[in-house]
Amino acid sequence: QVQLVESGGGLVQPGGSLRLSCAASGSISGITRMGWYRQAPGKQREWVAVLTSGDSTNYADSVKGRFTISGNNAKTAVYLQMSSLRSEDTAVYYCNAVRFNGLGGVNDFWGQGTQVTVSS
């Protein structure tokens, strides 16, 4: 299948920056888009950003203007550059990959997550 491994999380002060990375391996030939989700304690998981096969991007309203998603053409890596971080950005960040299965549906794959803590 597809394996995703996130890295780059850590502790950062409000207003600071952090860059997350996600490496994809396995059966990656059919991946059409990759993205990032996050989940804070006591809250539901929420979508953050997506990078499509056409290299278009989209962002949740809560991070627009502050976060930038990017990746390589082979869809083996995706990054999330986070700036002007706020305490409400504190969460476990998960990498996501979508692969069409040829049967009218898709397969979703997830990494183990990396912790981002924004605190003084």
N, C-alpha and C positions, 0 to 999 in steps of 0.2 A: 504494500500500500504506500502511503505517503507519510513520512515522518517529518515533523516540524520541531525545531529547537530554537527557543528564544534566548536572547542574552542582552545584557546592557542595562538591566534594571538596577536600582539602588536608591540611596537617600540623597535628596537634593533640596536646597532651600527654596522657598517661594521666590518666583521670578527667575529661577535658574533654568538650565537646559539639560536635556538628556537625549541620547540616541539609542533606540532599541533596534536590535537586529533579529532576523529570523532566517534560518537556513533550512531549506527543503531538500529531502532526499527520498529515494525510492522510485515509485512509479509516477513520475512527475510530468510525463509527456502530455497528458491531457488536462493539465491545470489551466484554467481560463482566467482566474482572478485570485488575488490574495488580499488579505486585509488584516485589520487589527480590531480586537474587542477588548473590553476591560470589565472588571467586576470589583466593586468596592464592598467592604464588609457590610452585611445587612441589606445589600441592594442587588437588583437583578443585573445580569450581564447586559452590557450595552455595546452597540456597534460604534466604532470610532472612525475608521477610515477604510477605503478600499482602493485597490489598484487593479484595473481591468486588463484584459489581453491587448487592448488597443492603447494601453498606457494612459488612459484617462483616470482621473482621480475624483473622489468625492469624500466629504467629511461630515461628521456630525456637527450640528450647530454649536455645540459646547466647545469644540476645539478649532473651529474655522479661524484662520488667521494666525494660529499659534502652532499647529502641528503640520508636518509635511510627510507624506508617504512617498516612497520611491522603491524601485527594485530593478532587477536585471531582466533582459528580454527572455531569458530561458525560464523564468519563474522559479529559480532556485534560491532566490534571496529576496527579502523585502525588509524595508527599514522604516522606522518612524522617528523623525526628528521632532522633538518636543521642546518648545520654547515658552517663555513666560508662564512657567508652571505655577499652578495654584494648588492649595490644599485639597480641593475637590477633585484634582486629578489623581490623587492617591488611590491605587487599585492594583490588582493583579492584571497584567496585560497579556493577552493571548493572541498568538498568530493563527490565522485561519487561511485555508486553501480550499478552493472549490474545483472539482473535476467532474466534467460531464461524463456519464457512464455509457452513453450510446443507447440507452433504453428509455429515453424521455425524462430522465431524472438526473440528479447530481449526487456526488459524494462530497461530504464535508470532512475536513481533517483539521485537527487542533493540536497545538503545542501544549507543553506542560505549564506554561505561564512564567512570567518574570515580574517580581514585585517592584513597583515604583512607589516610593514614599516621599511626599513633598511636605516638609516640616522644618521649622526653624529650631 
